């Protein structure tokens, strides 16, 4: 799971937006937020 969380984090950095990163990763914005929070 850690690798996926890092990939989501990278997507947020690249897109500079949680919403755009979530769209690019084909998951919801709340799901990507939860994964980033779990990574912390």
Backbone as a chain_set.jsonl record, in Angstrom:
{"seq": "XXXXXXXXXXXXXXXXXXXXXXXXXXXXXXXXXXXXXXXX", "coords": {"N": [[0.826, -1.195, 0.0], [2.032, 1.204, 0.588], [3.567, 1.996, -1.64], [1.578, 2.684, -3.488], [0.435, 4.856, -2.146], [2.555, 6.655, -2.248], [2.665, 7.031, -4.995], [0.232, 8.344, -5.381], [0.744, 10.661, -3.924], [2.809, 11.72, -5.481], [1.355, 12.258, -7.796], [-0.317, 14.309, -6.885], [1.581, 16.292, -6.39], [2.569, 16.684, -8.994], [0.262, 17.536, -10.4], [-0.568, 19.619, -8.874], [-2.931, 19.804, -7.519], [-5.441, 18.311, -5.637], [-7.855, 17.396, -6.662], [-7.459, 17.233, -9.485], [-5.353, 15.395, -9.501], [-6.626, 13.183, -8.401], [-8.501, 12.656, -10.418], [-6.719, 11.946, -12.472], [-5.667, 9.629, -11.394], [-7.848, 8.048, -11.321], [-9.535, 7.837, -9.08], [-11.565, 8.867, -6.264], [-11.643, 12.254, -4.972], [-11.753, 12.404, -2.209], [-10.782, 9.901, -1.515], [-8.121, 10.016, -2.377], [-7.2, 12.012, -0.7], [-7.445, 10.749, 1.796], [-5.544, 8.715, 1.493], [-3.178, 10.189, 1.28], [-3.176, 11.351, 3.799], [-2.869, 9.044, 5.353], [-0.319, 8.397, 4.63], [1.186, 10.315, 5.907]], "CA": [[0.0, 0.0, 0.0], [2.892, 2.378, 0.673], [3.932, 2.409, -2.996], [0.408, 3.361, -4.066], [0.313, 6.152, -1.479], [3.606, 7.508, -2.8], [2.242, 7.376, -6.354], [-0.812, 9.356, -5.248], [1.424, 11.885, -3.501], [3.502, 12.224, -6.662], [0.335, 12.813, -8.689], [-0.745, 15.593, -6.316], [2.67, 17.242, -6.637], [2.622, 16.973, -10.433], [-0.934, 18.249, -10.851], [-0.763, 20.765, -7.977], [-4.345, 19.825, -7.159], [-5.947, 17.006, -5.223], [-8.936, 16.994, -7.562], [-6.88, 16.809, -10.764], [-4.59, 14.176, -9.251], [-7.605, 12.106, -8.228], [-9.008, 12.336, -11.759], [-5.657, 11.258, -13.205], [-5.482, 8.3, -10.788], [-9.14, 7.362, -11.427], [-10.13, 7.617, -7.763], [-12.249, 10.077, -5.799], [-10.798, 13.225, -4.282], [-11.689, 12.041, -0.785], [-9.917, 8.723, -1.387], [-6.718, 10.427, -2.484], [-6.908, 12.746, 0.532], [-7.266, 9.754, 2.858], [-4.277, 8.017, 1.269], [-2.105, 11.124, 1.628], [-3.204, 11.456, 5.26], [-2.3, 7.799, 5.881], [1.117, 8.442, 4.354], [1.796, 11.176, 6.928]], "C": [[0.868, 1.256, 0.0], [3.275, 2.886, -0.714], [2.782, 3.172, -3.653], [0.238, 4.748, -3.444], [1.353, 7.135, -2.01], [3.256, 7.931, -4.222], [1.157, 8.45, -6.316], [-0.204, 10.698, -4.842], [2.136, 12.534, -4.684], [2.513, 12.866, -7.637], [-0.145, 14.171, -8.186], [0.324, 16.657, -6.571], [2.695, 17.652, -8.107], [1.451, 17.84, -10.893], [-1.224, 19.504, -10.031], [-2.219, 20.93, -7.564], [-4.774, 18.416, -6.766], [-7.0, 16.501, -6.203], [-8.394, 16.495, -8.896], [-6.067, 15.529, -10.606], [-5.529, 12.981, -9.096], [-8.186, 11.687, -9.571], [-7.973, 11.542, -12.546], [-5.444, 9.834, -12.692], [-6.76, 7.463, -10.815], [-9.693, 6.935, -10.069], [-10.801, 8.92, -7.338], [-11.262, 10.994, -5.069], [-10.67, 12.878, -2.805], [-10.783, 10.832, -0.567], [-8.445, 9.113, -1.466], [-6.3, 11.213, -1.245], [-6.644, 11.79, 1.691], [-5.931, 9.031, 2.714], [-3.085, 8.91, 1.607], [-2.032, 11.274, 3.147], [-2.583, 10.216, 5.9], [-0.789, 7.762, 5.685], [1.854, 9.276, 5.397], [2.051, 10.361, 8.171]], "O": [[0.457, 2.279, -0.548], [3.302, 4.097, -0.936], [3.003, 4.195, -4.301], [-0.071, 5.709, -4.149], [1.057, 8.315, -2.199], [3.522, 9.068, -4.613], [1.167, 9.367, -7.137], [-0.595, 11.745, -5.358], [2.073, 13.75, -4.866], [2.809, 13.901, -8.234], [-0.356, 15.086, -8.983], [0.003, 17.791, -6.927], [2.827, 18.834, -8.423], [1.631, 18.768, -11.682], [-2.023, 20.348, -10.435], [-2.683, 22.038, -7.296], [-4.501, 17.45, -7.479], [-7.03, 15.316, -6.534], [-8.82, 15.449, -9.386], [-6.09, 14.67, -11.488], [-5.249, 11.895, -9.604], [-8.344, 10.495, -9.835], [-8.318, 10.568, -13.214], [-5.085, 8.939, -13.459], [-6.761, 6.309, -10.385], [-10.239, 5.842, -9.914], [-10.623, 9.954, -7.982], [-10.201, 10.564, -4.617], [-9.601, 13.04, -2.216], [-10.094, 10.746, 0.45], [-7.621, 8.601, -0.71], [-5.162, 11.09, -0.791], [-5.72, 12.004, 2.477], [-5.261, 8.764, 3.712], [-2.092, 8.437, 2.16], [-0.941, 11.318, 3.715], [-1.85, 10.327, 6.882], [-0.068, 7.165, 6.484], [3.002, 8.988, 5.733], [2.562, 10.886, 9.16]]}, "num_chains": 1, "name": "protein.A"}
